[in-house]
Structures are given as structure tokens and as C-alpha cells.
Amino acid sequence: MVTIKCRDVIFSNIQAILFDKNGTLEDSEVFLRSLAQKAARIVDAQIPGIGEPLLMAFGVNGDVLDPAGLVSVASRRETEIATAAYIAETGRGWFESLKIARQALADAEKYVGETPSPLFVGSLEILKNLSEAGLKLGILSAATTAEVQEFVETHQLSNYIQLEMGVDEGPSKPDPVLFFQACAELGVEPSSTLMVGDSAGDMQMARNAQAAGCIGITWINQPENVPGADVVINQLDEIQIL
């Protein structure tokens, strides 16, 4: 059991910490914004006029990405469905709309995904320190499990991360079943597990699972993005071991 301190909040008897990926460990803003812009252009080339409203739905306004927007926090499946809904509004059938959406997002990802997104400064060091303190660490992301695994491999985190879990089929955040599943795989109780994430969905999921605590992180100092957090930090090194 480990005692964790974040600012003036203390979490006792902690066995594990689950981290979100995008916007928490991974500085993915450029990638996500580029993905949304490319996907919108691909769809717009087939259905003229849909590009701009689709970008708004994705959470992109010019060169600004909303950290609480669709592409920032939704799973791939949810993003496909939302995109398909916009396409279906033009009068196309649902299955055709879903096919166009899936293909557009897949093509966009191939186009922009050649350069991996970097870790946020200090991420590697804090994971190393927490692991050496005896904590079990996992990643619980709205990205696919394959994307989480690729992230861990790219940044050589396998020595510290014991769980690589994404959303493929079934429930997505903030459904607490994801937290329960992650804790079960790590062999810990939710009541001894912390959640670190950058979205309301992360906080709500952990609260509904009766986690030991919810640490909201906002690298851009926007605490309103993580309502429900027990404490909000701006850098991962604010997670301290007592």
C-alpha cells in the first residue's frame, strides 16, 4: 500500500493507478486535430458542404481543439457513429453512412499517423517512480486496445505499465464496468485504485466505480474540463509518493 499526495489532497492505501492516454500521458493534440481535419475533408469531398459542421462536431475550431470535444474523449466507435449520423442527415442510408465514416477515419489515420505523438514532459519519470514504489500501473483509454499497445511499445513503457486496455467493443467511458474490468485484470480493488485523466468521463467512470480517488489533469490549466475530480493538477509530477 502506498500513500499518494497531490497538492493538498492525500490518498491512502493505494495499490494501483489507472491512467488515461490521450491528453494525460500522450500529447496528442496535434494528431487529433489533424485527424479530425483530414477526416472532415475526406467526407466533404464525397458530400460537399458537410466538412465544416463535421469539424464543429469533432470539436475543432480553426486550429483549436476542444479537449472536451468528440475526437478528444470519444472512442473510435463513438466517433464513427457520430460521423455517420451527420452523413445520414444528407439522406443516405445508415449502413452506407457508417461505411463512409469508417473509411474516412481509417484513411485519415493512415495519413496523419506516421509520426507518433510525444509523451508529455515528465510522464516517463513519474511512471518509473510510481512503479518502483510498488504500485500497479495501467492505461485505460477510449482509444482502441491496439492503439494503447502501440503507444506503450513506441515509448518503451512496458517495464512500468501492467495493463494496456482500450475500448474495442461494448461499453465506453464513463461506464464503470471498464474500471471494474481493469482493476480485476490488475488484481486490485477499485477502492484502492486511483484514476488519472483529463476528461469528465474519466472522473465520472471512476466515481461510479467507487475508486479510491479521481485525479484530473489539465496541462492547459482548464480545471473545468475535469468536473468531479478530487484534485486537479497541471503536470504529472504533482503526483507525489509519501
Disulfide bonds with the S-S distance in Angstrom:
none
